[in-house]
Amino acid sequence: VQLVESGGGLVQAGGSLRLSCAASGSTFSINAMGWYRRAPGKQRELVATITSGGGSTNYADSVKGRFTISRANAKNTMYLQMNSLKPDDTAVYYCNAKVGRPQIEVWGLGTLVTVSS
């Protein structure tokens, strides 16, 4: 499985962006997926996760009510809709997938989101 993120860029505070994560390869083996981020000088942190069927989601407290994770399995794509962006949301955003049995983790290369004040 390979993951490629897109949709990052520069946006003003209060603006919106939608990130996409396109999966390829043995996509039938993908289970849960998620978005993580690493801000400058900080450790990588969880942003949001979604189960294989999309029926259950989980969010970091810092993004609840502003970000929405979703997936379109028919398109092998996961999304992160980010609204009301803040400068603190500036980070490289990474797509993550739990794959196969025994489970392994696959990561994308990341997409940079910069929020200006």
Biopython code that builds the backbone (N, CA, C, O; Angstrom):
import numpy as np
from Bio.PDB.StructureBuilder import StructureBuilder

atoms = [
    (1, "VAL", "N", (0.842, -1.187, 0.000)),
    (1, "VAL", "CA", (0.000, 0.000, 0.000)),
    (1, "VAL", "C", (0.879, 1.239, 0.000)),
    (1, "VAL", "O", (1.856, 1.324, 0.744)),
    (2, "GLN", "N", (0.521, 2.191, -0.838)),
    (2, "GLN", "CA", (1.213, 3.487, -0.874)),
    (2, "GLN", "C", (0.177, 4.586, -0.618)),
    (2, "GLN", "O", (-0.973, 4.488, -1.045)),
    (3, "LEU", "N", (0.612, 5.628, 0.088)),
    (3, "LEU", "CA", (-0.269, 6.737, 0.431)),
    (3, "LEU", "C", (0.343, 8.040, -0.059)),
    (3, "LEU", "O", (1.535, 8.279, 0.128)),
    (4, "VAL", "N", (-0.469, 8.878, -0.685)),
    (4, "VAL", "CA", (0.010, 10.175, -1.182)),
    (4, "VAL", "C", (-0.960, 11.260, -0.728)),
    (4, "VAL", "O", (-2.145, 11.230, -1.060)),
    (5, "GLU", "N", (-0.441, 12.215, 0.032)),
    (5, "GLU", "CA", (-1.252, 13.336, 0.500)),
    (5, "GLU", "C", (-1.213, 14.483, -0.503)),
    (5, "GLU", "O", (-0.253, 14.652, -1.254)),
    (6, "SER", "N", (-2.281, 15.260, -0.489)),
    (6, "SER", "CA", (-2.335, 16.475, -1.301)),
    (6, "SER", "C", (-3.296, 17.460, -0.638)),
    (6, "SER", "O", (-4.050, 17.102, 0.267)),
    (7, "GLY", "N", (-3.250, 18.705, -1.105)),
    (7, "GLY", "CA", (-4.196, 19.706, -0.624)),
    (7, "GLY", "C", (-3.636, 20.700, 0.360)),
    (7, "GLY", "O", (-4.335, 21.632, 0.758)),
    (8, "GLY", "N", (-2.379, 20.525, 0.768)),
    (8, "GLY", "CA", (-1.789, 21.484, 1.679)),
    (8, "GLY", "C", (-1.512, 22.809, 0.988)),
    (8, "GLY", "O", (-1.618, 22.923, -0.233)),
    (9, "GLY", "N", (-1.157, 23.803, 1.783)),
    (9, "GLY", "CA", (-0.845, 25.106, 1.217)),
    (9, "GLY", "C", (-0.850, 26.185, 2.279)),
    (9, "GLY", "O", (-0.846, 25.903, 3.477)),
    (10, "LEU", "N", (-0.857, 27.423, 1.820)),
    (10, "LEU", "CA", (-0.855, 28.590, 2.688)),
    (10, "LEU", "C", (-2.265, 29.165, 2.757)),
    (10, "LEU", "O", (-2.900, 29.394, 1.727)),
    (11, "VAL", "N", (-2.747, 29.395, 3.964)),
    (11, "VAL", "CA", (-4.092, 29.938, 4.151)),
    (11, "VAL", "C", (-4.068, 30.906, 5.323)),
    (11, "VAL", "O", (-3.267, 30.750, 6.245)),
    (12, "GLN", "N", (-4.937, 31.896, 5.291)),
    (12, "GLN", "CA", (-5.045, 32.832, 6.398)),
    (12, "GLN", "C", (-5.842, 32.224, 7.549)),
    (12, "GLN", "O", (-6.676, 31.341, 7.348)),
    (13, "ALA", "N", (-5.573, 32.703, 8.732)),
    (13, "ALA", "CA", (-6.327, 32.255, 9.906)),
    (13, "ALA", "C", (-7.822, 32.462, 9.662)),
    (13, "ALA", "O", (-8.251, 33.492, 9.142)),
    (14, "GLY", "N", (-8.593, 31.458, 10.050)),
    (14, "GLY", "CA", (-10.025, 31.483, 9.815)),
    (14, "GLY", "C", (-10.441, 30.816, 8.521)),
    (14, "GLY", "O", (-11.627, 30.577, 8.292)),
    (15, "GLY", "N", (-9.485, 30.519, 7.686)),
    (15, "GLY", "CA", (-9.773, 29.897, 6.396)),
    (15, "GLY", "C", (-9.924, 28.392, 6.486)),
    (15, "GLY", "O", (-9.889, 27.805, 7.567)),
    (16, "SER", "N", (-10.096, 27.781, 5.317)),
    (16, "SER", "CA", (-10.326, 26.338, 5.232)),
    (16, "SER", "C", (-9.417, 25.701, 4.191)),
    (16, "SER", "O", (-8.987, 26.339, 3.229)),
    (17, "LEU", "N", (-9.141, 24.429, 4.417)),
    (17, "LEU", "CA", (-8.426, 23.594, 3.443)),
    (17, "LEU", "C", (-9.002, 22.198, 3.536)),
    (17, "LEU", "O", (-9.518, 21.793, 4.578)),
    (18, "ARG", "N", (-8.910, 21.467, 2.438)),
    (18, "ARG", "CA", (-9.270, 20.048, 2.463)),
    (18, "ARG", "C", (-8.074, 19.237, 1.996)),
    (18, "ARG", "O", (-7.592, 19.396, 0.874)),
    (19, "LEU", "N", (-7.611, 18.373, 2.869)),
    (19, "LEU", "CA", (-6.522, 17.473, 2.525)),
    (19, "LEU", "C", (-7.095, 16.167, 1.991)),
    (19, "LEU", "O", (-8.169, 15.727, 2.401)),
    (20, "SER", "N", (-6.361, 15.559, 1.072)),
    (20, "SER", "CA", (-6.730, 14.249, 0.534)),
    (20, "SER", "C", (-5.569, 13.294, 0.710)),
    (20, "SER", "O", (-4.405, 13.694, 0.694)),
    (21, "CYS", "N", (-5.902, 12.028, 0.877)),
    (21, "CYS", "CA", (-4.902, 10.963, 0.955)),
    (21, "CYS", "C", (-5.350, 9.866, -0.001)),
    (21, "CYS", "O", (-6.354, 9.193, 0.234)),
    (22, "ALA", "N", (-4.607, 9.697, -1.063)),
    (22, "ALA", "CA", (-4.936, 8.685, -2.066)),
    (22, "ALA", "C", (-4.123, 7.430, -1.811)),
    (22, "ALA", "O", (-2.898, 7.486, -1.698)),
    (23, "ALA", "N", (-4.802, 6.305, -1.721)),
    (23, "ALA", "CA", (-4.152, 5.025, -1.482)),
    (23, "ALA", "C", (-4.080, 4.228, -2.771)),
    (23, "ALA", "O", (-4.984, 4.288, -3.604)),
    (24, "SER", "N", (-2.998, 3.482, -2.926)),
    (24, "SER", "CA", (-2.851, 2.612, -4.080)),
    (24, "SER", "C", (-2.201, 1.307, -3.626)),
    (24, "SER", "O", (-1.710, 1.199, -2.502)),
    (25, "GLY", "N", (-2.207, 0.330, -4.512)),
    (25, "GLY", "CA", (-1.669, -0.977, -4.168)),
    (25, "GLY", "C", (-2.755, -1.886, -3.628)),
    (25, "GLY", "O", (-3.872, -1.898, -4.146)),
    (26, "SER", "N", (-2.440, -2.641, -2.599)),
    (26, "SER", "CA", (-3.392, -3.610, -2.034)),
    (26, "SER", "C", (-4.373, -2.906, -1.093)),
    (26, "SER", "O", (-4.379, -3.147, 0.114)),
    (27, "THR", "N", (-5.182, -2.050, -1.662)),
    (27, "THR", "CA", (-6.060, -1.205, -0.839)),
    (27, "THR", "C", (-7.111, -2.023, -0.099)),
    (27, "THR", "O", (-7.668, -1.555, 0.894)),
    (28, "PHE", "N", (-7.391, -3.238, -0.566)),
    (28, "PHE", "CA", (-8.384, -4.078, 0.103)),
    (28, "PHE", "C", (-7.929, -4.446, 1.519)),
    (28, "PHE", "O", (-8.742, -4.833, 2.359)),
    (29, "SER", "N", (-6.619, -4.321, 1.774)),
    (29, "SER", "CA", (-6.071, -4.717, 3.077)),
    (29, "SER", "C", (-6.019, -3.573, 4.086)),
    (29, "SER", "O", (-5.560, -3.756, 5.213)),
    (30, "ILE", "N", (-6.493, -2.384, 3.678)),
    (30, "ILE", "CA", (-6.459, -1.230, 4.572)),
    (30, "ILE", "C", (-7.583, -1.314, 5.593)),
    (30, "ILE", "O", (-8.733, -1.571, 5.237)),
    (31, "ASN", "N", (-7.257, -1.101, 6.847)),
    (31, "ASN", "CA", (-8.252, -1.080, 7.922)),
    (31, "ASN", "C", (-8.486, 0.367, 8.345)),
    (31, "ASN", "O", (-8.924, 1.179, 7.530)),
    (32, "ALA", "N", (-8.211, 0.698, 9.574)),
    (32, "ALA", "CA", (-8.394, 2.076, 10.021)),
    (32, "ALA", "C", (-7.369, 2.995, 9.362)),
    (32, "ALA", "O", (-6.288, 2.562, 8.963)),
    (33, "MET", "N", (-7.730, 4.256, 9.258)),
    (33, "MET", "CA", (-6.822, 5.268, 8.715)),
    (33, "MET", "C", (-6.854, 6.495, 9.616)),
    (33, "MET", "O", (-7.736, 6.647, 10.461)),
    (34, "GLY", "N", (-5.875, 7.360, 9.414)),
    (34, "GLY", "CA", (-5.862, 8.555, 10.250)),
    (34, "GLY", "C", (-4.974, 9.635, 9.683)),
    (34, "GLY", "O", (-4.193, 9.413, 8.758)),
    (35, "TRP", "N", (-5.114, 10.807, 10.262)),
    (35, "TRP", "CA", (-4.260, 11.957, 9.971)),
    (35, "TRP", "C", (-3.464, 12.300, 11.228)),
    (35, "TRP", "O", (-3.992, 12.318, 12.340)),
    (36, "TYR", "N", (-2.187, 12.568, 11.016)),
    (36, "TYR", "CA", (-1.296, 13.018, 12.069)),
    (36, "TYR", "C", (-0.628, 14.297, 11.582)),
    (36, "TYR", "O", (-0.665, 14.607, 10.391)),
    (37, "ARG", "N", (-0.019, 15.035, 12.499)),
    (37, "ARG", "CA", (0.704, 16.229, 12.097)),
    (37, "ARG", "C", (1.932, 16.447, 12.971)),
    (37, "ARG", "O", (1.985, 16.018, 14.124)),
    (38, "ARG", "N", (2.906, 17.118, 12.394)),
    (38, "ARG", "CA", (4.109, 17.492, 13.135)),
    (38, "ARG", "C", (4.355, 18.961, 12.907)),
    (38, "ARG", "O", (4.674, 19.392, 11.799)),
    (39, "ALA", "N", (4.204, 19.726, 13.972)),
    (39, "ALA", "CA", (4.474, 21.154, 13.907)),
    (39, "ALA", "C", (5.965, 21.402, 14.091)),
    (39, "ALA", "O", (6.664, 20.554, 14.645)),
    (40, "PRO", "N", (6.464, 22.548, 13.637)),
    (40, "PRO", "CA", (7.888, 22.846, 13.790)),
    (40, "PRO", "C", (8.338, 22.743, 15.240)),
    (40, "PRO", "O", (7.752, 23.367, 16.124)),
    (41, "GLY", "N", (9.381, 21.954, 15.481)),
    (41, "GLY", "CA", (9.931, 21.828, 16.822)),
    (41, "GLY", "C", (9.135, 20.962, 17.770)),
    (41, "GLY", "O", (9.446, 20.904, 18.959)),
    (42, "LYS", "N", (8.106, 20.282, 17.267)),
    (42, "LYS", "CA", (7.266, 19.447, 18.132)),
    (42, "LYS", "C", (7.223, 18.023, 17.625)),
    (42, "LYS", "O", (7.626, 17.730, 16.500)),
    (43, "GLN", "N", (6.723, 17.140, 18.481)),
    (43, "GLN", "CA", (6.577, 15.740, 18.090)),
    (43, "GLN", "C", (5.315, 15.556, 17.251)),
    (43, "GLN", "O", (4.393, 16.371, 17.298)),
    (44, "ARG", "N", (5.295, 14.485, 16.498)),
    (44, "ARG", "CA", (4.115, 14.158, 15.717)),
    (44, "ARG", "C", (2.949, 13.844, 16.651)),
    (44, "ARG", "O", (3.123, 13.181, 17.673)),
    (45, "GLU", "N", (1.769, 14.323, 16.293)),
    (45, "GLU", "CA", (0.600, 14.101, 17.132)),
    (45, "GLU", "C", (-0.576, 13.642, 16.273)),
    (45, "GLU", "O", (-0.660, 13.928, 15.079)),
    (46, "LEU", "N", (-1.485, 12.913, 16.940)),
    (46, "LEU", "CA", (-2.696, 12.451, 16.284)),
    (46, "LEU", "C", (-3.628, 13.625, 16.035)),
    (46, "LEU", "O", (-3.809, 14.483, 16.899)),
    (47, "VAL", "N", (-4.218, 13.657, 14.847)),
    (47, "VAL", "CA", (-5.238, 14.658, 14.533)),
    (47, "VAL", "C", (-6.623, 14.011, 14.537)),
    (47, "VAL", "O", (-7.534, 14.476, 15.222)),
    (48, "ALA", "N", (-6.769, 12.935, 13.765)),
    (48, "ALA", "CA", (-8.067, 12.273, 13.667)),
    (48, "ALA", "C", (-7.886, 10.874, 13.103)),
    (48, "ALA", "O", (-6.945, 10.612, 12.353)),
    (49, "THR", "N", (-8.795, 9.980, 13.470)),
    (49, "THR", "CA", (-8.800, 8.623, 12.928)),
    (49, "THR", "C", (-10.197, 8.243, 12.480)),
    (49, "THR", "O", (-11.188, 8.838, 12.902)),
    (50, "ILE", "N", (-10.257, 7.232, 11.609)),
    (50, "ILE", "CA", (-11.534, 6.763, 11.091)),
    (50, "ILE", "C", (-11.439, 5.265, 10.861)),
    (50, "ILE", "O", (-10.421, 4.764, 10.384)),
    (51, "THR", "N", (-12.512, 4.547, 11.205)),
    (51, "THR", "CA", (-12.512, 3.100, 11.036)),
    (51, "THR", "C", (-12.653, 2.717, 9.568)),
    (51, "THR", "O", (-12.885, 3.568, 8.709)),
    (52, "SER", "N", (-12.509, 1.431, 9.299)),
    (52, "SER", "CA", (-12.464, 0.956, 7.915)),
    (52, "SER", "C", (-13.741, 1.304, 7.143)),
    (52, "SER", "O", (-13.684, 1.659, 5.966)),
    (53, "GLY", "N", (-14.871, 1.202, 7.802)),
    (53, "GLY", "CA", (-16.126, 1.515, 7.129)),
    (53, "GLY", "C", (-16.539, 2.961, 7.256)),
    (53, "GLY", "O", (-17.535, 3.380, 6.667)),
    (54, "GLY", "N", (-15.790, 3.722, 8.013)),
    (54, "GLY", "CA", (-16.102, 5.137, 8.198)),
    (54, "GLY", "C", (-17.144, 5.411, 9.257)),
    (54, "GLY", "O", (-17.582, 6.549, 9.425)),
    (55, "GLY", "N", (-17.546, 4.365, 9.979)),
    (55, "GLY", "CA", (-18.635, 4.555, 10.929)),
    (55, "GLY", "C", (-18.230, 5.166, 12.248)),
    (55, "GLY", "O", (-19.082, 5.626, 13.008)),
    (56, "SER", "N", (-16.954, 5.177, 12.529)),
    (56, "SER", "CA", (-16.497, 5.730, 13.809)),
    (56, "SER", "C", (-15.284, 6.604, 13.578)),
    (56, "SER", "O", (-14.365, 6.236, 12.847)),
    (57, "THR", "N", (-15.292, 7.769, 14.210)),
    (57, "THR", "CA", (-14.185, 8.707, 14.083)),
    (57, "THR", "C", (-13.730, 9.164, 15.468)),
    (57, "THR", "O", (-14.456, 9.063, 16.457)),
    (58, "ASN", "N", (-12.512, 9.664, 15.495)),
    (58, "ASN", "CA", (-11.935, 10.155, 16.751)),
    (58, "ASN", "C", (-11.084, 11.370, 16.423)),
    (58, "ASN", "O", (-10.393, 11.400, 15.405)),
    (59, "TYR", "N", (-11.139, 12.389, 17.310)),
    (59, "TYR", "CA", (-10.419, 13.626, 17.048)),
    (59, "TYR", "C", (-9.603, 14.058, 18.254)),
    (59, "TYR", "O", (-9.976, 13.804, 19.399)),
    (60, "ALA", "N", (-8.497, 14.708, 17.981)),
    (60, "ALA", "CA", (-7.760, 15.385, 19.047)),
    (60, "ALA", "C", (-8.624, 16.538, 19.563)),
    (60, "ALA", "O", (-9.372, 17.154, 18.804)),
    (61, "ASP", "N", (-8.509, 16.815, 20.853)),
    (61, "ASP", "CA", (-9.317, 17.889, 21.438)),
    (61, "ASP", "C", (-9.074, 19.219, 20.733)),
    (61, "ASP", "O", (-9.985, 20.039, 20.616)),
    (62, "SER", "N", (-7.864, 19.430, 20.269)),
    (62, "SER", "CA", (-7.495, 20.713, 19.662)),
    (62, "SER", "C", (-8.190, 20.974, 18.329)),
    (62, "SER", "O", (-8.226, 22.116, 17.870)),
    (63, "VAL", "N", (-8.744, 19.931, 17.696)),
    (63, "VAL", "CA", (-9.370, 20.123, 16.385)),
    (63, "VAL", "C", (-10.861, 19.787, 16.381)),
    (63, "VAL", "O", (-11.535, 19.971, 15.367)),
    (64, "LYS", "N", (-11.377, 19.299, 17.505)),
    (64, "LYS", "CA", (-12.799, 18.940, 17.567)),
    (64, "LYS", "C", (-13.673, 20.144, 17.219)),
    (64, "LYS", "O", (-13.449, 21.256, 17.698)),
    (65, "GLY", "N", (-14.667, 19.894, 16.379)),
    (65, "GLY", "CA", (-15.582, 20.955, 15.976)),
    (65, "GLY", "C", (-15.081, 21.781, 14.809)),
    (65, "GLY", "O", (-15.838, 22.569, 14.242)),
    (66, "ARG", "N", (-13.809, 21.614, 14.436)),
    (66, "ARG", "CA", (-13.244, 22.388, 13.317)),
    (66, "ARG", "C", (-12.848, 21.485, 12.147)),
    (66, "ARG", "O", (-12.984, 21.872, 10.986)),
    (67, "PHE", "N", (-12.357, 20.284, 12.455)),
    (67, "PHE", "CA", (-11.889, 19.346, 11.429)),
    (67, "PHE", "C", (-12.868, 18.183, 11.302)),
    (67, "PHE", "O", (-13.498, 17.772, 12.277)),
    (68, "THR", "N", (-12.982, 17.662, 10.080)),
    (68, "THR", "CA", (-13.811, 16.494, 9.829)),
    (68, "THR", "C", (-13.050, 15.501, 8.965)),
    (68, "THR", "O", (-12.583, 15.836, 7.876)),
    (69, "ILE", "N", (-12.931, 14.275, 9.464)),
    (69, "ILE", "CA", (-12.270, 13.214, 8.716)),
    (69, "ILE", "C", (-13.336, 12.377, 8.030)),
    (69, "ILE", "O", (-14.405, 12.138, 8.592)),
    (70, "SER", "N", (-13.043, 11.930, 6.812)),
    (70, "SER", "CA", (-13.969, 11.068, 6.079)),
    (70, "SER", "C", (-13.166, 10.218, 5.106)),
    (70, "SER", "O", (-11.988, 10.473, 4.858)),
    (71, "ARG", "N", (-13.828, 9.201, 4.558)),
    (71, "ARG", "CA", (-13.148, 8.371, 3.565)),
    (71, "ARG", "C", (-14.152, 7.895, 2.535)),
    (71, "ARG", "O", (-15.321, 7.655, 2.836)),
    (72, "ALA", "N", (-13.670, 7.768, 1.327)),
    (72, "ALA", "CA", (-14.474, 7.242, 0.226)),
    (72, "ALA", "C", (-13.771, 5.987, -0.261)),
    (72, "ALA", "O", (-12.888, 6.046, -1.117)),
    (73, "ASN", "N", (-14.171, 4.850, 0.294)),
    (73, "ASN", "CA", (-13.459, 3.606, -0.018)),
    (73, "ASN", "C", (-13.524, 3.246, -1.504)),
    (73, "ASN", "O", (-12.593, 2.644, -2.039)),
    (74, "ALA", "N", (-14.603, 3.607, -2.157)),
    (74, "ALA", "CA", (-14.712, 3.317, -3.588)),
    (74, "ALA", "C", (-13.660, 4.072, -4.394)),
    (74, "ALA", "O", (-13.288, 3.655, -5.491)),
    (75, "LYS", "N", (-13.190, 5.180, -3.843)),
    (75, "LYS", "CA", (-12.157, 5.983, -4.504)),
    (75, "LYS", "C", (-10.795, 5.791, -3.863)),
    (75, "LYS", "O", (-9.820, 6.422, -4.271)),
    (76, "ASN", "N", (-10.721, 4.916, -2.854)),
    (76, "ASN", "CA", (-9.460, 4.686, -2.138)),
    (76, "ASN", "C", (-8.856, 5.995, -1.643)),
    (76, "ASN", "O", (-7.649, 6.215, -1.745)),
    (77, "THR", "N", (-9.698, 6.847, -1.114)),
    (77, "THR", "CA", (-9.254, 8.174, -0.696)),
    (77, "THR", "C", (-9.824, 8.533, 0.672)),
    (77, "THR", "O", (-10.975, 8.230, 0.986)),
    (78, "MET", "N", (-8.995, 9.183, 1.470)),
    (78, "MET", "CA", (-9.415, 9.717, 2.764)),
    (78, "MET", "C", (-9.247, 11.231, 2.719)),
    (78, "MET", "O", (-8.381, 11.755, 2.019)),
    (79, "TYR", "N", (-10.085, 11.919, 3.476)),
    (79, "TYR", "CA", (-10.069, 13.379, 3.459)),
    (79, "TYR", "C", (-9.967, 13.936, 4.875)),
    (79, "TYR", "O", (-10.296, 13.274, 5.860)),
    (80, "LEU", "N", (-9.499, 15.178, 4.933)),
    (80, "LEU", "CA", (-9.555, 15.934, 6.176)),
    (80, "LEU", "C", (-10.007, 17.347, 5.820)),
    (80, "LEU", "O", (-9.248, 18.129, 5.248)),
    (81, "GLN", "N", (-11.238, 17.656, 6.161)),
    (81, "GLN", "CA", (-11.753, 19.006, 5.964)),
    (81, "GLN", "C", (-11.382, 19.832, 7.182)),
    (81, "GLN", "O", (-11.753, 19.496, 8.306)),
    (82, "MET", "N", (-10.651, 20.908, 6.955)),
    (82, "MET", "CA", (-10.160, 21.740, 8.048)),
    (82, "MET", "C", (-10.770, 23.130, 7.924)),
    (82, "MET", "O", (-10.514, 23.843, 6.953)),
    (83, "ASN", "N", (-11.567, 23.507, 8.899)),
    (83, "ASN", "CA", (-12.203, 24.818, 8.921)),
    (83, "ASN", "C", (-11.694, 25.632, 10.110)),
    (83, "ASN", "O", (-11.099, 25.089, 11.041)),
    (84, "SER", "N", (-11.933, 26.922, 10.063)),
    (84, "SER", "CA", (-11.529, 27.820, 11.162)),
    (84, "SER", "C", (-10.076, 27.590, 11.547)),
    (84, "SER", "O", (-9.749, 27.450, 12.726)),
    (85, "LEU", "N", (-9.225, 27.554, 10.562)),
    (85, "LEU", "CA", (-7.814, 27.249, 10.807)),
    (85, "LEU", "C", (-7.148, 28.327, 11.647)),
    (85, "LEU", "O", (-7.464, 29.512, 11.548)),
    (86, "LYS", "N", (-6.217, 27.874, 12.476)),
    (86, "LYS", "CA", (-5.472, 28.746, 13.375)),
    (86, "LYS", "C", (-3.976, 28.630, 13.066)),
    (86, "LYS", "O", (-3.543, 27.619, 12.512)),
    (87, "PRO", "N", (-3.189, 29.636, 13.410)),
    (87, "PRO", "CA", (-1.732, 29.511, 13.202)),
    (87, "PRO", "C", (-1.153, 28.266, 13.876)),
    (87, "PRO", "O", (-0.192, 27.683, 13.374)),
    (88, "ASP", "N", (-1.726, 27.855, 15.005)),
    (88, "ASP", "CA", (-1.244, 26.650, 15.698)),
    (88, "ASP", "C", (-1.480, 25.378, 14.897)),
    (88, "ASP", "O", (-0.922, 24.333, 15.232)),
    (89, "ASP", "N", (-2.291, 25.443, 13.849)),
    (89, "ASP", "CA", (-2.508, 24.274, 12.998)),
    (89, "ASP", "C", (-1.401, 24.104, 11.963)),
    (89, "ASP", "O", (-1.379, 23.114, 11.232)),
    (90, "THR", "N", (-0.491, 25.060, 11.900)),
    (90, "THR", "CA", (0.630, 24.965, 10.962)),
    (90, "THR", "C", (1.463, 23.728, 11.275)),
    (90, "THR", "O", (1.940, 23.556, 12.397)),
    (91, "ALA", "N", (1.632, 22.869, 10.271)),
    (91, "ALA", "CA", (2.340, 21.604, 10.469)),
    (91, "ALA", "C", (2.430, 20.864, 9.144)),
    (91, "ALA", "O", (1.783, 21.227, 8.162)),
    (92, "VAL", "N", (3.242, 19.827, 9.140)),
    (92, "VAL", "CA", (3.185, 18.849, 8.058)),
    (92, "VAL", "C", (2.162, 17.798, 8.467)),
    (92, "VAL", "O", (2.247, 17.229, 9.556)),
    (93, "TYR", "N", (1.208, 17.546, 7.601)),
    (93, "TYR", "CA", (0.130, 16.593, 7.879)),
    (93, "TYR", "C", (0.420, 15.284, 7.147)),
    (93, "TYR", "O", (0.712, 15.268, 5.951)),
    (94, "TYR", "N", (0.328, 14.191, 7.899)),
    (94, "TYR", "CA", (0.642, 12.871, 7.377)),
    (94, "TYR", "C", (-0.586, 11.974, 7.387)),
    (94, "TYR", "O", (-1.392, 11.999, 8.317)),
    (95, "CYS", "N", (-0.704, 11.194, 6.345)),
    (95, "CYS", "CA", (-1.737, 10.172, 6.236)),
    (95, "CYS", "C", (-1.172, 8.862, 6.769)),
    (95, "CYS", "O", (-0.016, 8.527, 6.511)),
    (96, "ASN", "N", (-1.986, 8.130, 7.507)),
    (96, "ASN", "CA", (-1.573, 6.856, 8.101)),
    (96, "ASN", "C", (-2.636, 5.808, 7.821)),
    (96, "ASN", "O", (-3.833, 6.096, 7.843)),
    (97, "ALA", "N", (-2.182, 4.579, 7.557)),
    (97, "ALA", "CA", (-3.117, 3.471, 7.359)),
    (97, "ALA", "C", (-2.630, 2.252, 8.120)),
    (97, "ALA", "O", (-1.437, 1.952, 8.143)),
    (98, "LYS", "N", (-3.561, 1.561, 8.737)),
    (98, "LYS", "CA", (-3.291, 0.268, 9.362)),
    (98, "LYS", "C", (-3.624, -0.782, 8.314)),
    (98, "LYS", "O", (-4.738, -0.816, 7.791)),
    (99, "VAL", "N", (-2.648, -1.647, 8.007)),
    (99, "VAL", "CA", (-2.784, -2.533, 6.860)),
    (99, "VAL", "C", (-2.536, -3.975, 7.261)),
    (99, "VAL", "O", (-1.576, -4.288, 7.965)),
    (100, "GLY", "N", (-3.427, -4.852, 6.794)),
    (100, "GLY", "CA", (-3.199, -6.290, 6.849)),
    (100, "GLY", "C", (-3.287, -6.929, 8.217)),
    (100, "GLY", "O", (-3.606, -6.282, 9.215)),
    (101, "ARG", "N", (-2.995, -8.214, 8.235)),
    (101, "ARG", "CA", (-2.936, -9.049, 9.445)),
    (101, "ARG", "C", (-1.718, -9.961, 9.311)),
    (101, "ARG", "O", (-1.713, -10.758, 8.373)),
    (102, "PRO", "N", (-0.672, -9.922, 10.167)),
    (102, "PRO", "CA", (-0.570, -8.978, 11.269)),
    (102, "PRO", "C", (-0.464, -7.540, 10.767)),
    (102, "PRO", "O", (0.078, -7.269, 9.696)),
    (103, "GLN", "N", (-0.996, -6.638, 11.571)),
    (103, "GLN", "CA", (-1.142, -5.261, 11.130)),
    (103, "GLN", "C", (0.196, -4.531, 11.077)),
    (103, "GLN", "O", (1.022, -4.660, 11.981)),
    (104, "ILE", "N", (0.398, -3.766, 10.010)),
    (104, "ILE", "CA", (1.533, -2.862, 9.921)),
    (104, "ILE", "C", (0.999, -1.462, 9.653)),
    (104, "ILE", "O", (-0.154, -1.289, 9.257)),
    (105, "GLU", "N", (1.840, -0.478, 9.871)),
    (105, "GLU", "CA", (1.469, 0.911, 9.608)),
    (105, "GLU", "C", (2.177, 1.411, 8.359)),
    (105, "GLU", "O", (3.366, 1.168, 8.151)),
    (106, "VAL", "N", (1.411, 2.115, 7.536)),
    (106, "VAL", "CA", (1.953, 2.741, 6.333)),
    (106, "VAL", "C", (1.748, 4.238, 6.443)),
    (106, "VAL", "O", (0.699, 4.696, 6.896)),
    (107, "TRP", "N", (2.758, 5.008, 6.026)),
    (107, "TRP", "CA", (2.703, 6.467, 6.123)),
    (107, "TRP", "C", (2.921, 7.105, 4.755)),
    (107, "TRP", "O", (3.658, 6.588, 3.915)),
    (108, "GLY", "N", (2.267, 8.229, 4.559)),
    (108, "GLY", "CA", (2.570, 9.044, 3.402)),
    (108, "GLY", "C", (3.753, 9.950, 3.708)),
    (108, "GLY", "O", (4.292, 9.937, 4.815)),
    (109, "LEU", "N", (4.149, 10.736, 2.715)),
    (109, "LEU", "CA", (5.304, 11.628, 2.876)),
    (109, "LEU", "C", (4.934, 12.964, 3.495)),
    (109, "LEU", "O", (5.809, 13.717, 3.923)),
    (110, "GLY", "N", (3.649, 13.260, 3.543)),
    (110, "GLY", "CA", (3.200, 14.478, 4.204)),
    (110, "GLY", "C", (2.912, 15.616, 3.249)),
    (110, "GLY", "O", (3.429, 15.669, 2.133)),
    (111, "THR", "N", (2.063, 16.538, 3.723)),
    (111, "THR", "CA", (1.756, 17.763, 2.979)),
    (111, "THR", "C", (1.767, 18.917, 3.967)),
    (111, "THR", "O", (1.221, 18.806, 5.065)),
    (112, "LEU", "N", (2.385, 20.021, 3.582)),
    (112, "LEU", "CA", (2.585, 21.140, 4.488)),
    (112, "LEU", "C", (1.373, 22.070, 4.487)),
    (112, "LEU", "O", (0.890, 22.487, 3.435)),
    (113, "VAL", "N", (0.901, 22.381, 5.678)),
    (113, "VAL", "CA", (-0.162, 23.359, 5.866)),
    (113, "VAL", "C", (0.412, 24.517, 6.670)),
    (113, "VAL", "O", (0.943, 24.324, 7.764)),
    (114, "THR", "N", (0.301, 25.711, 6.121)),
    (114, "THR", "CA", (0.790, 26.905, 6.802)),
    (114, "THR", "C", (-0.371, 27.873, 6.978)),
    (114, "THR", "O", (-1.017, 28.261, 6.005)),
    (115, "VAL", "N", (-0.634, 28.259, 8.217)),
    (115, "VAL", "CA", (-1.724, 29.180, 8.525)),
    (115, "VAL", "C", (-1.122, 30.488, 9.015)),
    (115, "VAL", "O", (-0.442, 30.526, 10.041)),
    (116, "SER", "N", (-1.378, 31.552, 8.275)),
    (116, "SER", "CA", (-0.822, 32.850, 8.641)),
    (116, "SER", "C", (-1.811, 33.632, 9.510)),
    (116, "SER", "O", (-3.027, 33.499, 9.373)),
    (117, "SER", "N", (-1.261, 34.440, 10.396)),
    (117, "SER", "CA", (-2.123, 35.213, 11.316)),
    (117, "SER", "C", (-2.511, 36.556, 10.712)),
    (117, "SER", "O", (-3.229, 37.332, 11.344)),
]
sb = StructureBuilder()
sb.init_structure("model")
sb.init_model(0)
sb.init_chain("A")
sb.init_seg("    ")
for serial, (resi, resn, name, xyz) in enumerate(atoms, 1):
    if name == "N":
        sb.init_residue(resn, " ", resi, " ")
    sb.init_atom(name, np.array(xyz, "f"), 0.0, 1.0, " ", f" {name:<3s}", serial, name[0])
structure = sb.get_structure()
